[in-house]
């Protein structure tokens, strides 16, 4: 691996790198002379801008150069990497010692869940986590944070637009029973007259980094049961502890502060104040069996900490159906308590509604004066079909100003309807021809519902002549960069030392919005979370048992490594440092890539 000194200007550094690349290419003779010259030119362009990407023009220049190098090498750069925050692998003795401490830290600080395979309500196990915080570009993290209030506003306005919700979900409602039942509740309360005009939204917008551009792209926005605000707040403290144990106190400054739990609970208490009854309680609507108990309880305990005078109760839909009623002023009365705020941590999937009793309970709550989080129309605004409808040309402009519209469009990826029309037919054909380029999504929350890879073709072919396809949307698959980390899970068979693995991360940004159809009273971003999964896994939901908890380690660039020779394994790489440099596989080996790093 050849490092590059800074020199007095970018031009000197650029020339030195270009010469090095040219020599390596000629020495090993693995590329054509034409490609040698083109790589020489492109690296010369790249490195000259790496150290100071302060303007959009310079960033675009680098991105274009990356695209040109990929094109030059005719698909050989089929992997993208980000440098881990520390040089890996760790020494085995050090690794074993730190992981043992990390597990105990998680257990003692509540980063835990109940076992899905051996449930015992009196027993907790630590939630899956990654040992080190994962690298994430500071610029893109800041972008995600700054755009959240705009997305809050968008969801709020969409939720209060009956015509848009109705037209967007029309085809889905004909074939998706669950979405239709939710929409029927919406139409019922709208016909009766909305009893409580104020809604509370505790939202989370999820993103993946896109390898091609190095920028974030939105995966989805969650409007119901947006989880892990509690545990994620503690994960930042955990990773500070781990870096401290590894003797890297200097790195802690790159872990952003996270106050998601405090901010989400402040939102609930602000809604409780708007309800204007000091004796009212906040009710959590929960599953029959709660596995993600610590995350939920952290919210409950934080509410009591911020305001000890506000009681918090937990009930499932069945209990509500049996014991709740409306008072003379449509107040929700449950076990002789008046409910001021309803916080749904259940009710987002069909399995939560065992019978008509649970559906009646949902309708009863929507008819009540209690402030809902989310209201039925906020719930519908978060469906995949509505997300796809918002991506159509000219739609965002209906809800946002031109400057806000342009910002939101930058984070959208391709979203396609599968309705039975000419546009849906085109999307069906795209999915059949290139299934690996897309994800097939139903109108469900909670993880584990999407379809990937060749299964996309199989699923689409099976329903291409059926109305059922209208219940799904097609989304361009985002290809995030990989990085190395240790994924720590309960019951690990590797004697406490998990293997070094390729992982990818998904960033979530939490937002709070409160308002009615006329105005927005509260609109803010309150915190973040990061979920990480093996690069070979499709889904990454932690609560569904598919991912691991993580924290972002902010860097100045995407730290992208473009591999020219994919046959070389990740463990052949030395950890990139803080300068732009060219990487080779070692003595006698060919050039394998260009590491795009910047100083922190």
VEXLUMKE-870745 format. One record per residue (C-alpha): residue in one letter; x, y, z. Coordinates in steps of 0.05 Angstrom, whole numbers. Last residue first. Layout:
N
a  X  Y  Z .
...
This chain:
600
x  -223  274  202 .
x  -173  269  146 .
x  -200  244  81 .
x  -205  175  50 .
x  -220  152  -21 .
x  -182  86  -25 .
x  -166  68  -97 .
x  -164  -5  -115 .
x  -132  -71  -127 .
x  -67  -55  -164 .
x  -32  -121  -180 .
x  7  -166  -135 .
x  82  -180  -132 .
x  92  -146  -65 .
x  25  -128  -32 .
x  -48  -125  -52 .
x  -40  -53  -76 .
x  -75  8  -49 .
x  -68  80  -73 .
x  -73  135  -23 .
x  -113  195  0 .
x  -91  208  71 .
x  -119  191  139 .
x  -105  118  143 .
x  -135  58  108 .
x  -137  -7  147 .
x  -93  -58  112 .
x  -129  -99  61 .
x  -118  -174  51 .
x  -174  -188  100 .
x  -224  -160  49 .
x  -209  -217  -1 .
x  -176  -206  -68 .
x  -219  -237  -122 .
x  -255  -170  -131 .
x  -194  -142  -169 .
x  -206  -68  -185 .
x  -237  -56  -117 .
x  -263  14  -105 .
x  -251  35  -33 .
x  -299  88  -8 .
x  -280  128  53 .
x  -348  162  44 .
x  -316  227  64 .
x  -306  271  125 .
x  -317  218  178 .
x  -371  207  230 .
x  -373  143  270 .
x  -446  123  269 .
x  -473  78  324 .
x  -496  5  319 .
x  -551  -44  338 .
x  -553  -110  300 .
x  -597  -139  246 .
x  -644  -197  229 .
x  -679  -215  294 .
x  -745  -182  276 .
x  -732  -130  330 .
x  -664  -116  298 .
x  -692  -106  228 .
x  -637  -116  176 .
x  -667  -152  116 .
x  -628  -177  56 .
x  -568  -210  88 .
x  -502  -220  51 .
x  -473  -153  75 .
x  -485  -176  146 .
x  -530  -127  182 .
x  -525  -59  216 .
x  -577  -15  247 .
x  -560  58  263 .
x  -603  104  305 .
x  -617  178  307 .
x  -641  238  347 .
x  -692  293  358 .
x  -710  327  293 .
x  -764  380  302 .
x  -834  403  285 .
x  -883  425  339 .
x  -947  466  329 .
x  -962  451  256 .
x  -1024  486  230 .
x  -1093  480  199 .
x  -1103  405  192 .
x  -1077  393  262 .
x  -1009  393  294 .
x  -952  356  327 .
x  -888  332  293 .
x  -829  296  324 .
x  -771  267  283 .
x  -723  209  289 .
x  -668  196  238 .
x  -651  124  219 .
x  -586  102  187 .
x  -579  34  154 .
x  -511  -1  158 .
x  -473  -52  117 .
x  -429  -109  143 .
x  -371  -151  119 .
x  -349  -196  176 .
x  -291  -206  224 .
x  -307  -271  259 .
x  -340  -272  328 .
x  -296  -283  388 .
x  -338  -305  448 .
x  -324  -378  440 .
x  -346  -377  366 .
x  -415  -408  379 .
x  -447  -340  394 .
x  -505  -351  442 .
x  -526  -278  441 .
x  -499  -240  380 .
x  -437  -197  369 .
x  -423  -173  298 .
x  -350  -154  291 .
x  -336  -102  237 .
x  -310  -93  167 .
x  -341  -46  117 .
x  -390  -51  59 .
x  -416  4  15 .
x  -491  9  4 .
x  -525  -16  -60 .
x  -596  13  -62 .
x  -647  -32  -96 .
x  -695  6  -139 .
x  -764  -1  -109 .
x  -824  -39  -135 .
x  -891  -31  -100 .
x  -940  -83  -76 .
x  -1015  -88  -63 .
x  -1029  -72  -136 .
x  -997  -140  -154 .
x  -1058  -175  -125 .
x  -1100  -153  -185 .
x  -1072  -214  -220 .
x  -1038  -223  -288 .
x  -969  -206  -262 .
x  -980  -245  -198 .
x  -936  -307  -205 .
x  -887  -271  -252 .
x  -877  -217  -200 .
x  -863  -266  -144 .
x  -814  -308  -184 .
x  -778  -247  -212 .
x  -771  -217  -142 .
x  -748  -284  -115 .
x  -688  -277  -160 .
x  -661  -224  -113 .
x  -704  -195  -58 .
x  -775  -196  -30 .
x  -796  -153  30 .
x  -835  -175  91 .
x  -782  -190  143 .
x  -788  -124  180 .
x  -841  -93  225 .
x  -885  -56  176 .
x  -929  -79  119 .
x  -958  -52  54 .
x  -917  -99  10 .
x  -848  -86  -20 .
x  -810  -118  -78 .
x  -737  -97  -80 .
x  -703  -82  -146 .
x  -638  -88  -185 .
x  -630  -162  -173 .
x  -695  -177  -209 .
x  -670  -149  -275 .
x  -713  -175  -332 .
x  -773  -196  -290 .
x  -772  -133  -247 .
x  -766  -87  -308 .
x  -824  -123  -342 .
x  -868  -114  -281 .
x  -849  -40  -277 .
x  -869  -31  -350 .
x  -936  -65  -337 .
x  -948  -20  -277 .
x  -938  41  -320 .
x  -984  14  -374 .
x  -1039  -2  -324 .
x  -1052  -58  -275 .
x  -1020  -25  -214 .
x  -948  -46  -199 .
x  -927  25  -181 .
x  -853  43  -184 .
x  -804  76  -137 .
x  -734  97  -161 .
x  -693  130  -106 .
x  -712  191  -66 .
x  -659  229  -26 .
x  -647  284  -77 .
x  -722  294  -88 .
x  -729  316  -16 .
x  -680  374  -25 .
x  -712  397  -90 .
x  -781  397  -58 .
x  -757  439  1 .
x  -733  493  -47 .
x  -796  491  -89 .
x  -843  495  -29 .
x  -876  431  -5 .
x  -943  394  -9 .
x  -966  399  -81 .
x  -895  405  -106 .
x  -882  335  -80 .
x  -931  307  -132 .
x  -902  338  -196 .
x  -868  275  -221 .
x  -885  212  -181 .
x  -843  199  -119 .
x  -900  217  -72 .
x  -941  160  -101 .
x  -887  110  -82 .
x  -887  134  -10 .
x  -963  130  -10 .
x  -959  58  -33 .
x  -906  41  19 .
x  -953  62  75 .
x  -932  119  121 .
x  -990  165  104 .
x  -1038  109  125 .
x  -1013  111  197 .
x  -1016  187  198 .
x  -1088  180  175 .
x  -1104  131  231 .
x  -1074  177  283 .
x  -1004  158  303 .
x  -991  171  358 .
x  -1063  188  377 .
x  -1087  246  418 .
x  -1146  221  460 .
x  -1214  252  444 .
x  -1241  184  422 .
x  -1266  160  354 .
x  -1197  134  335 .
x  -1192  96  400 .
x  -1260  62  389 .
x  -1240  44  317 .
x  -1177  9  342 .
x  -1217  -28  396 .
x  -1268  -50  344 .
x  -1211  -79  302 .
x  -1187  -116  364 .
x  -1256  -145  377 .
x  -1265  -164  304 .
x  -1214  -219  315 .
x  -1140  -232  327 .
x  -1116  -163  305 .
x  -1042  -160  322 .
x  -1026  -211  268 .
x  -1050  -163  214 .
x  -991  -115  225 .
x  -984  -43  251 .
x  -1029  -50  312 .
x  -972  -50  362 .
x  -925  2  393 .
x  -981  53  388 .
x  -976  112  435 .
x  -1045  137  457 .
x  -1046  204  493 .
x  -1099  232  541 .
x  -1129  168  568 .
x  -1180  178  624 .
x  -1173  125  678 .
x  -1231  85  708 .
x  -1203  19  680 .
x  -1201  51  611 .
x  -1241  113  593 .
x  -1229  147  526 .
x  -1261  216  525 .
x  -1319  221  476 .
x  -1351  278  515 .
x  -1401  232  549 .
x  -1347  179  560 .
x  -1323  128  510 .
x  -1307  57  531 .
x  -1248  12  545 .
x  -1246  -54  583 .
x  -1255  -113  535 .
x  -1231  -82  470 .
x  -1173  -48  506 .
x  -1151  -114  535 .
x  -1152  -146  466 .
x  -1114  -89  435 .
x  -1057  -95  486 .
x  -1050  -49  546 .
x  -993  -11  579 .
x  -1002  47  628 .
x  -962  111  640 .
x  -981  160  696 .
x  -960  233  686 .
x  -942  267  752 .
x  -869  243  750 .
x  -856  289  690 .
x  -788  283  657 .
x  -769  221  696 .
x  -837  189  687 .
x  -833  199  612 .
x  -761  172  613 .
x  -785  109  650 .
x  -839  96  598 .
x  -793  108  539 .
x  -739  63  569 .
x  -794  12  581 .
x  -808  8  506 .
x  -735  -2  486 .
x  -725  -51  543 .
x  -785  -94  523 .
x  -767  -110  452 .
x  -796  -180  460 .
x  -865  -157  480 .
x  -918  -212  482 .
x  -990  -192  470 .
x  -964  -133  432 .
x  -968  -62  460 .
x  -1013  -1  460 .
x  -977  48  506 .
x  -1026  92  544 .
x  -1009  162  570 .
x  -1054  180  629 .
x  -1102  238  641 .
x  -1105  270  710 .
x  -1073  336  689 .
x  -1124  345  633 .
x  -1105  393  578 .
x  -1098  347  518 .
x  -1046  398  495 .
x  -1004  381  556 .
x  -1006  307  537 .
x  -983  325  466 .
x  -923  362  495 .
x  -910  301  540 .
x  -909  254  480 .
x  -861  300  443 .
x  -815  306  504 .
x  -814  230  504 .
x  -789  228  432 .
x  -736  281  447 .
x  -709  248  510 .
x  -704  180  476 .
x  -672  208  413 .
x  -619  248  449 .
x  -558  225  409 .
x  -492  262  411 .
x  -449  247  350 .
x  -390  199  356 .
x  -330  233  323 .
x  -306  264  388 .
x  -297  194  416 .
x  -238  181  370 .
x  -185  213  415 .
x  -205  167  472 .
x  -175  110  432 .
x  -145  65  485 .
x  -185  4  465 .
x  -224  7  530 .
x  -241  80  515 .
x  -265  61  446 .
x  -310  8  478 .
x  -338  58  529 .
x  -353  110  476 .
x  -387  54  437 .
x  -432  39  496 .
x  -449  112  507 .
x  -471  117  435 .
x  -511  53  443 .
x  -552  83  501 .
x  -593  129  456 .
x  -602  71  409 .
x  -636  32  464 .
x  -692  83  472 .
x  -703  107  402 .
x  -704  34  382 .
x  -773  33  350 .
x  -817  74  304 .
x  -884  42  324 .
x  -923  78  269 .
x  -901  133  220 .
x  -840  100  190 .
x  -807  132  129 .
x  -775  87  78 .
x  -709  68  44 .
x  -687  140  32 .
x  -622  149  -7 .
x  -559  178  25 .
x  -500  200  -18 .
x  -436  166  -39 .
x  -460  172  -111 .
x  -453  102  -139 .
x  -446  68  -72 .
x  -513  94  -45 .
x  -514  103  30 .
x  -576  74  60 .
x  -630  114  95 .
x  -688  107  144 .
x  -736  163  164 .
x  -765  155  234 .
x  -829  188  258 .
x  -861  203  325 .
x  -923  238  299 .
x  -975  267  346 .
x  -1043  287  319 .
x  -1090  343  338 .
x  -1160  343  307 .
x  -1191  299  362 .
x  -1264  283  348 .
x  -1257  279  272 .
x  -1328  281  245 .
x  -1371  219  238 .
x  -1354  214  163 .
x  -1280  224  178 .
x  -1283  173  234 .
x  -1314  122  187 .
x  -1269  138  128 .
x  -1206  128  170 .
x  -1233  63  199 .
x  -1247  39  129 .
x  -1176  58  109 .
x  -1147  14  164 .
x  -1191  -44  141 .
x  -1170  -33  69 .
x  -1097  -34  87 .
x  -1106  -102  121 .
x  -1148  -132  65 .
x  -1100  -115  9 .
x  -1134  -127  -58 .
x  -1183  -70  -70 .
x  -1150  -24  -19 .
x  -1085  -26  -59 .
x  -1119  2  -121 .
x  -1149  61  -84 .
x  -1089  74  -38 .
x  -1060  134  -75 .
x  -1129  162  -95 .
x  -1155  159  -23 .
x  -1092  186  9 .
x  -1089  244  -41 .
x  -1163  261  -34 .
x  -1160  257  42 .
x  -1102  306  49 .
x  -1088  312  123 .
x  -1038  255  126 .
x  -1001  284  66 .
x  -993  350  102 .
x  -965  317  165 .
x  -920  270  126 .
x  -890  328  86 .
x  -880  372  148 .
x  -843  316  184 .
x  -802  304  120 .
x  -781  377  121 .
x  -764  373  195 .
x  -721  312  179 .
x  -680  345  123 .
x  -627  374  170 .
x  -611  308  205 .
x  -605  269  140 .
x  -560  322  110 .
x  -516  323  172 .
x  -507  248  167 .
x  -490  256  93 .
x  -436  307  107 .
x  -407  268  165 .
x  -397  206  123 .
x  -411  142  163 .
x  -361  94  193 .
x  -390  41  238 .
x  -382  42  313 .
x  -343  -18  338 .
x  -368  -82  370 .
x  -431  -90  330 .
x  -495  -105  368 .
x  -546  -161  377 .
x  -592  -145  437 .
x  -566  -170  504 .
x  -607  -224  536 .
x  -664  -216  585 .
x  -697  -265  632 .
x  -758  -257  677 .
x  -807  -256  619 .
x  -780  -323  596 .
x  -783  -336  521 .
x  -735  -388  493 .
x  -733  -377  417 .
x  -754  -304  415 .
x  -708  -285  472 .
x  -726  -221  508 .
x  -687  -159  490 .
x  -628  -120  517 .
x  -587  -56  513 .
x  -609  -46  585 .
x  -546  -16  616 .
x  -521  -76  655 .
x  -533  -126  599 .
x  -500  -81  547 .
x  -440  -68  592 .
x  -434  -142  606 .
x  -432  -158  532 .
x  -381  -103  519 .
x  -336  -128  575 .
x  -334  -198  545 .
x  -324  -168  476 .
x  -265  -126  500 .
x  -228  -186  531 .
x  -239  -232  472 .
x  -217  -179  423 .
x  -154  -161  462 .
x  -135  -234  465 .
x  -149  -243  391 .
x  -111  -181  369 .
x  -158  -137  330 .
x  -169  -147  256 .
x  -174  -91  238 .
x  -147  -20  240 .
x  -200  24  272 .
x  -258  66  245 .
x  -271  17  189 .
x  -255  41  119 .
x  -314  41  72 .
x  -319  -9  15 .
x  -348  -14  -54 .
x  -352  -78  -95 .
x  -363  -89  -169 .
x  -302  -51  -193 .
x  -287  -99  -250 .
x  -349  -75  -287 .
x  -315  -52  -351 .
x  -251  -21  -321 .
x  -261  44  -358 .
x  -333  50  -335 .
x  -314  44  -262 .
x  -259  96  -272 .
x  -309  142  -306 .
x  -359  136  -250 .
x  -305  152  -198 .
x  -285  212  -240 .
x  -357  236  -242 .
x  -363  230  -167 .
x  -297  268  -158 .
x  -320  324  -204 .
x  -388  326  -170 .
x  -355  336  -103 .
x  -312  392  -131 .
x  -372  428  -161 .
x  -412  418  -97 .
x  -358  456  -59 .
x  -315  439  1 .
x  -285  373  -22 .
x  -216  392  3 .
x  -167  334  8 .
x  -199  291  -45 .
x  -197  341  -103 .
x  -129  329  -133 .
x  -136  256  -115 .
x  -191  243  -164 .
x  -167  278  -226 .
x  -98  244  -224 .
x  -133  180  -208 .
x  -175  188  -271 .
x  -116  204  -316 .
x  -72  146  -293 .
x  -133  100  -297 .
x  -143  122  -369 .
x  -70  111  -388 .
x  -68  42  -356 .
x  -135  25  -388 .
x  -106  40  -457 .
x  -44  -1  -442 .
x  -88  -60  -423 .
x  -92  -83  -351 .
x  -57  -140  -313 .
x  12  -121  -336 .
x  41  -125  -266 .
x  96  -74  -273 .
x  57  -30  -321 .
x  -2  -23  -274 .
x  41  -11  -213 .
x  82  42  -248 .
x  21  79  -273 .
x  -11  78  -204 .
x  51  106  -172 .
x  57  161  -225 .
x  -16  181  -212 .
x  -5  184  -138 .
x  55  230  -144 .
x  19  274  -193 .
x  -41  283  -147 .
x  2  299  -87 .
x  36  354  -126 .
x  -29  382  -152 .
x  -63  381  -84 .
x  -16  433  -58 .
x  44  441  -12 .
x  56  367  -7 .
x  5  322  27 .
x  43  258  26 .
x  15  197  -8 .
x  16  128  20 .
x  31  66  -22 .
x  0  0  0 .
